[in-house]
Amino acid sequence: MVRIVDLSVPMEDSPSEPLPVKVTHELHQQAVELMKMFFGCTDKDLPQGLGWANDSVTLGAHAGTHVDAPWHYFPTSGGKRAKTIDEMPLEWFYHDGVVLDMRHKPRGSGVTVDDLQKALAKIKYKIKPWDIVMIQTGADKLWGEPEYFEAGCGMTRESTLWLIEQGVRVMGIDAWGWDRPFWAIKEEFAKTGDKRVLWGAHFVGRDKEYCHIEKLANLDKLPKPLGFKVACFPVKLTGGSAGWARVVAILED
């Protein structure tokens, strides 16, 4: 038996999305005139005088659960032109998954290498190449609220590099962004003037090619942090900096 756990937030107009998402649903009766034009029929020829349903969506590539491409981070990666989302190898996006619980971390704090190593020791696991590592902050419980945008902890340059050094190429987080929330980065930069804190985890992609998933959800619904596959294939958006994804965990009983 196979069980599938949905690890994605819905694509919807939500207070959690600071950049607007507009979804318009066109009901069955609205398509009647269009079908009459296409098929040369009358409304009496259609079942109960109804046509098809349709939807129109206006949104950015980083709305909802999505996979960021190297092109999002910088024009180059490792000295070469950074790949867009449609150029990423599909083999990256189906592998064993592991959840590292960071819900104890204070809001706005950075996940360190030590944090990752302690979480791995707790579950008695050593990361292997191609594992899809997912960081659990608990921020997904605020989906649907404006507070979601500023919730959770976030990754740092050092911790992102460390995952890549273990052979991880796809990683993800259940918060709005992979880095710490913007307010936390802004506060530290104002205090220190240290340019390295500005989008530090994302900018790792300038040096090392990797992808991360943002706006994961429901990591707490997995029965354990190991022993499942993750499928996170991004939509093939030509030239895109990201692709929407229906991320799922696949468990075999």
Secondary structure, 3 states (H helix, E strand, C coil): CEEEEECECCCCCCCCCCCCCEEEEECHHHHHHHHHHHHCCCHHHCHHHCCCCEEEEECCCCCCCEEECHHHHCCEECCEECCCHHHCCHHHHEEEEEEEECCCCCCCCEECHHHHHHHHHHCCCCCCCCCEEEEECCHHHHCCCHHHHHCCCEECHHHHHHHHHCCCCEEEECCCCCECCHHHHHHHHHHHCCHHHCCCCHHHHHCCCCEEEECECCHHHCCCCCCEEEECCCCCCCCCCEEECCCEEEEEC
